């Protein structure tokens, strides 16, 4: 096993935040390993933003602790934060500075030595596609380029962990695609936590997804597991009863969809399509349609957070 690849860079245990009687985040556990891109999802008011603020040291937890590369945020906050790069939802850019001036200022805040400044600026600008705009005022750049500048300030000191809060909000489709590509590239040399309301964005770049609802973690799985959760659609000329389909090996249940079609739920880890085809041939049901249907991240999200969404409405 590659010890370096399994290195834990962020570990949060029992992370809790109370506002008076309201518990915004309730005993949240989170582990981020080297090379992971973690997608953090949750409806408005679920505790996602509070979690991001606690992970970055911008808000003290009521209970629990965050460790960055083994350093406690509670006990040694300055040292812990030195291993973090953070892009808030509103990029902290100064429009009256040029890109080079702003990134140089940020490098100084992050403790980049003067002798390393030129290399740090060149590297961050190259990675974020800013090599040709260093002399331009930040305020004269497009929204997409200002987001790039925001990401560049988060990685200027080459932290092992980068946390991005809604990095593509307000961008056009071309800019969104460019920022997604940039995030995927960052994942090769950094560990990334990406907060977003855009589910295709999470699916496109993340290796794991965590969903928060009502201040609790309700889902925490690799993206491959999310994409592998499938149901089966079966259609017949002479349809059986749903109970007959439910009795087939590997089938957990079946629901009629109309027009002699059924939504078949497999048992965990099973693929019942071959057994359905065999039963259809033996019983002369006239099988005319049989295929797997992936359960989407959107369906999982709505199912697990429907109470929060109704409350927000």
N, C-alpha and C positions, 0 to 999 in steps of 0.2 A: 504494500500500500504506500502511495506517495504521501509522506507525512506533511510536506509543504503544501500540497494541494488541499489537504484536509485541515489546514490551520484555521482555527476559529479566530475571526477578526472582530466580530461584535457578539457579545453575549449579554442578553438582558434577562434577568430573572425576577419574577414577582413584581414587575413594573406596574405601579398603581398611581393614579392621580385623582384626587378628590377636590371638588369645588363645593365646600360646605357639605350638604347632605348628598350631593350628586357625585356619583362615581363615573368619571369620564373614561378611565382605563382601569381594568380590573385584573390584576395579577397576570400581566402579559409576559410570556416567555418568547424570546426570539434568539435564534442563532444564525449567524452569517459566516460562511466559510470562504476562504480565498477562491476567487474566480467565479463566485456566484453572482447572478443578477436576480435580486428578490423584488417581485412586484407586490406592492402594498395597496390593497383595495379596501374600500369601505364607503358606505353612503354618508351624506352630510350628517354630522352630529354623532357619528359612530365611535369617535375617538382616534381617528387616523392622524389628524393634524397634531393632536396632543402627543401622540406616540412619537411622531417625527421630531417634535420640539424636545422631548425627553431624551431621545436617542442622540441628538446633536448637542445636548447640554444647554439648550436655551430655556428649558423649564425644569425645575427640580421635581423629581417624583415625590409623592407622599410616602410611598414605600417602595422597596426594591432598589436595584442598582443596575447600571450599565457598565460593562467593561469593554474597552477598546484595546485590542491586542493585550488583554490581561490587566490593563490599567483601569482602576475604578474611577468612574466619572465623579462619584461622590467624594472620594478621598484625594484624588489628584486630577482635578478637572482640566488644568492647563495642559498637562502632559497627555491626557487622554484625547483632548481635542486636537492635539498636534497631528494625530493620525487620521483626522477627518477632513473631508472637503464637503461643503454644503452649498447647494443652490436652493434658496427659498422660492416660493411660488412667484414672488415679485423679485426679479434679479436685482441685487444690490449694486447697481452701476451708477456712476457719476457722469451725467451727459456732457458736462463741460470739459471732461478730460479726453485725451486721445486714448485709443486702445492700449498703446504701449505705456502711457503714463498710468492708466488705471491698473493694468496688470502688474506694473512695477510696484505700485503702492501696495497692492494685495500681497505680492511676494514678500515685501518687507514686513507686513502684518503677520505673515506665516513663518517668519524667521529664516527666509532664504538668504544665505550669505551673499554679500555684494559681489564676490568673485564668481558666484554661480548664477547671478541674476540674468545675464545675457542668454546663457544656455536654457535656463528655466523658461524665459519668455519665448524663445524660439521654439522650444519643445511644445509648450502649451498652445501656441498659435498654430503650429503645424497640425497638431492633433485635432484642433477645433476648426480648422479651415479658415484661419484668420491671418495667414501669412501676408496677404496683400493689403490689409486694412489697418495695420499698426499705427499709421500716421493720422487716421481719420478720427474725428470726434465721435464718441460713443453715441451722443444724442442724435447724430445724423445717420446712424445705421438703421436698417430695417429691424422689425421686431425679431425676425429669425436670427439676424446677426447679433442682436443684443443678447438673445438667449445663448448663443455660442460664447459670447464674452463672459456671460454668467457661469457657464460650465468651465471655461478656461480659468477663471479665478478659483474655482473649486478644486482644480487639479494642478495649479501652478506649483505647489510644493510637493507634488507626487505623493499624496496620502494613499495608504492602502485601501481606505474606504471612502467612497463617494456617495452622498445622499442627495437625490434630486427630487424636488417636490413640484409636480405638475410641469415638467420642463417643456412641454409642447403646447401649453394653453395659449390660445389666441393666434396660433400660427396657421398659415395656409397649408394645403395638402403637400406641396413640394417641400416646404420648410419642415413639416412634420416628418416626412420621409428622411430628410437629411439628418435631423436630430436623432431619429431612431437608429440610423446607421452609425452615428457617432457614439451613441450609448452602447451599442453592440460592440464597437471597437474598444471602448473603455473597459468593458467586461473582460477583455483579454489580459489586461494588466492591473486592473483594480477590482475590488468587490463593490457592487453597486446596489443600493436600495432605491427603487423607483416608485414613487407614489403617483397614481394617475387615476382619473375617472374614465379614461378611454381604454376599454377592454381589449380591442385589437392591438393596441400599443403594448400592453402587458404580454399578450400572446406572442407578439412578434419578437420581443427582445429578452424576455425573462426566462430563467431556468427554474424558478420556483415562484409560487404565488401564495400570499397570505391574505385572508379576508378577515376584517375586523367588523363586528356588529355588536352594538350595545356595550361597547367597551371590552368585549371578549374576543379572543381568537376563535373563529368558528370554522376555519379551513386553513390548512398549512400543508401543501403537497407540491411535489415536483410538477413542472408543467407537463411532462410526459404522462403522469398519472391522470391529470386533468383531461388531456386529449384522448386518453385511452378508455375513458368511461363511456361506453356505447350501449345503445339499445338496438333492437332489430325491428324492421318493418316487414310484415308478411302479408301478401294479398292472394286471394283464392277465387276460383270460379264457383266452387261449391263450398262456401265457408263453413268451418267447424264452429263449435261453441268456444267461447273464451276459456271455459274450464277445461276443454280438451287440450287446448294449446298449453295451458298452465301445467298439465300433467306430463308434458314432454321433458325428457332428461335435459338438465341445464337451464330450464325455464323457471323463473321466480314468479312470474305473473303475466297476464295478457289483458289489454284493454282494446275494445272495438274503436276503430277510427271512422266507421262508415264505409259504404261501398265495398264490403267484404274484405276490408283491410284491418290489420291489428298492429298495435304497438306492443312488442314483446320485450319484457324486462329479463335479462339473463341473470342467473345466479352469479355471485361474485367470482370472477376469474374464469367464467365459462363462456363458450361461444356455441349457442345451440342451433346454428343455422343448418348444419348437416343433419341433426336429429329432426328438425322441423321438415326438411325436404324428404327424409325417409318416411316420417309419419304421413306426410301429404300423399306420397306415392302409395303407401299401404292402404290408406283410407279413401283414395280417389277424391281428394279435395280440390284437385286442379290448381296446383301452385303456379302462380303467374308473376309473383314479385317476392323477392327475398334479398334484403340488404341491410348492412349495419348502418346505424345513424349515430354519429358522434354527439355526445352531450356537450354543448358548448360551455365556455367559461361564463358567458352571459346567463345561461340557464342556471348554472351552479350559484352564481352571484345573487340572482333574483330569489332563488329558493331559500338561500341562507340569510338574506337580509330583508325579506319582504316586510317583516314587522317594522323595521327601521324606515323603509321607504314609505309605508302607509302613514307612519307617524309624521314624517316630513311633509307629506302631502296634506 
